[in-house]
């Protein structure tokens, strides 16, 4: 290996949500410094919520992310209902799964086609990729549009939807609206099947590594809006016990927190979900995955794109299943009576586990809030993966190759940096 | 098919594109398809299929006087530099993607209205909305030859 001194600084990562950068310093053939810097201004949502009425929480947290507002709303709704001792009932539970399917569809379709796939096909952006793969890109745009339509069915609009509330939804779709949605979903199923097969055929690096997968696990179904927190190292806890096993720490280069499980990095997101819940796939999805020849659980992080494509198929199949049995309810929400207490909620955002805890006083006013988004949980894992992947690629590769592989590794996690940033306690050492 | 798409968001002046669509419901020939979209990002391209002439009306934040109406061609928009952030593709990036997909309609006009305030509607922008609706209605009637639909 040529021994040389390499400094790579990617000042603004492209094709990720939000603003971050990467610093890599190689000296004498060794990685001297490697850091994913997150410098997007900190978000103060947890503090914004203090002193606000419980009824404001769901629409406020939706503003944390333009891509996954449903996830924030669903974790918050679950936490508030937990605090107030409310069961939203089977209709709201089923519709929350449908609502969430819409978000997975639009978010995963956006990431696969606009952000990730160009890396694996040798293009610097989707604009270049579209000239050679127009049918694939058009298919992705149709699936993204289908997801947006599904979010609108229950949320009234697809960007920062306003349909969800504590206890259920503000409005129930009419049977005619549901029939129209079902027709669109059935028409989209062919696209979802074709996407899954195409994603499995992509030539991704054959790079195996050891990591801990963490996700929700539901009693009977693929996890979306509720479940226990499990890992492939034997963890199996109620989401109320999260803080006993997971902790977050500040690191100076980042306004996001680094989350650790028993002091070790871990993975959340589509690949972790699939690794832990392959036996919960709908039968039609499982048969399609079996036919690809790719086996799960997988220890190749680059199977994340395929995992997203598989989850797009799950979302379409699951939304059809739930809407086919749709019946308009007497009321789309149950009554809410606030009380003092603490509530915890955890759901599966497109990028992984999203955990919320709120404390309320007797008038239903927020006294404290804690939100742990998936990207801060993946951040430590991303740095481990970067180090590992660059060593596997070979540090003697030229700068352009190293930079592309590093960016590919980061984008593979679909990091949402805007969601992940928190207020940072900073200690400054001066000499 | 001839289609007019009003782009917008439910905040103050950013509704300008939607307001033009509302105004055109009384002014445009019946054969024209009128659509109001809420921040569609790249999925805007899904609305280009089968369209021979497309008008896109959107709010612009260009530092110019509020209410100014700009009429731009596809080439004007395609010349705007790419935007780094990727929560959504912006309009120039979306049109570049559509060009790569060979999905751009044969005729494309973008009508922009310079806005001032995202918290409330500005009087100057109201005038711009009326002017933009008149410009699009006039262009439609010339294209279709159905000017009797105009007031």
Boltz contact constraints between the chains, C-beta under 6 A:
constraints:
  - contact:
      token1: [A, 15]
      token2: [B, 86]
      max_distance: 6.0
  - contact:
      token1: [A, 17]
      token2: [B, 87]
      max_distance: 6.0
  - contact:
      token1: [A, 66]
      token2: [B, 87]
      max_distance: 6.0
  - contact:
      token1: [A, 127]
      token2: [B, 96]
      max_distance: 6.0
  - contact:
      token1: [A, 127]
      token2: [B, 97]
      max_distance: 6.0
  - contact:
      token1: [A, 127]
      token2: [B, 100]
      max_distance: 6.0
  - contact:
      token1: [A, 130]
      token2: [B, 97]
      max_distance: 6.0
  - contact:
      token1: [A, 130]
      token2: [B, 100]
      max_distance: 6.0
  - contact:
      token1: [A, 130]
      token2: [B, 101]
      max_distance: 6.0
  - contact:
      token1: [A, 131]
      token2: [B, 100]
      max_distance: 6.0
  - contact:
      token1: [A, 134]
      token2: [B, 101]
      max_distance: 6.0
  - contact:
      token1: [A, 141]
      token2: [B, 42]
      max_distance: 6.0
  - contact:
      token1: [A, 141]
      token2: [B, 43]
      max_distance: 6.0
  - contact:
      token1: [A, 141]
      token2: [B, 45]
      max_distance: 6.0
  - contact:
      token1: [A, 141]
      token2: [B, 46]
      max_distance: 6.0
  - contact:
      token1: [A, 144]
      token2: [B, 43]
      max_distance: 6.0
  - contact:
      token1: [A, 145]
      token2: [B, 43]
      max_distance: 6.0
  - contact:
      token1: [A, 145]
      token2: [B, 46]
      max_distance: 6.0
  - contact:
      token1: [A, 157]
      token2: [B, 38]
      max_distance: 6.0
  - contact:
      token1: [A, 159]
      token2: [B, 38]
      max_distance: 6.0
  - contact:
      token1: [A, 159]
      token2: [B, 39]
      max_distance: 6.0
